[in-house]
């Protein structure tokens, strides 16, 4: 896939050749532009760290690079509208492209794990695995080409430069300055509360959702989970228990919704093997399993709903803005 032409705006983003020193940890009184750079740097660095392993075909490296990329994309959403400048759509499009390249192979890895787990050494399943492995090998070759392409290198360079000195960081309007100077505690409290309410509202209809809407609920769940994880530095000792309790329920729901999504993706992937393995899709159809997973997710959301929403006190908002 050819890299889209760089917009004229990109030319006005200064290269991040010399990175400004930033604190090693987040703090409640930290202003939002500093906090965004710290969080985004961490996750972009994690993407880079897993690049070589993913190119070599290591499934765990692939899993970790996808997690890091999702964390990065979540951070961009979390600090919107502060970072919404003219270049953000292009940065977002390229990150989405990378995620789609990684996702194809990751979906196959998950499906293959499922087939192996249920194989029991059966010869018919072993024969089926050969077809899955061939599909995985071809998909990984395409992924490796993408990760070694000029488009990928440009994506990393452009994203890094945008994080450090994009136009979002220099706009002089009163609103832009207010968003950048807002304390992280105030912004995080408002955003986490908003996302939690949206998630729980949709979760009440979980059993009635079709596959696509259930997938969107899973993405909302992941967005809230990853945001809390990225903000771990902020939680004081007395609020840490509450944070862990919230994360526990979110992760339970995420695990169940993730398995339901894996089953749906497995069915789709199996359809592409129909000529070679006509029965491949049956493995991913299990109504009893589906009901159990839905029950687990619903129970987690009920417990989360009973917990108090995020409070300002949790993030110590009385702290003065830090320069």
Buried (B, 14 or more C-beta within 10 A) or exposed (E): EEBEEEEEBBEEBEEBEEEEEEEEEBBBBBBBBBBBBBBBBBBBEBBEEBBEBBBEBBBEBBBBBBBBBBBBBBBBBBBEEBBBBBBBEBBBEBBEBBBEBBBBBBBBBBBBEBBEEEBEEEEEBEEBBEBBEEBBEEBBEEBBEBBEBEBBEBBBBBBBBBBBBBBBBEBEEEEBEEBBBBBBBBBBBEBBBEBBEBBBEBBEEBEEBEEEEBBEBBBBBBBBBBBBBBBEBBBEEEBEEBBEEBBEBBBBBBBBBBBBBBBBBBBBBBEEBEEBBEEBBEBBEEEEEBEEBBEBBBBBBEBBBEEEBBEBEBBBBEBEBBE
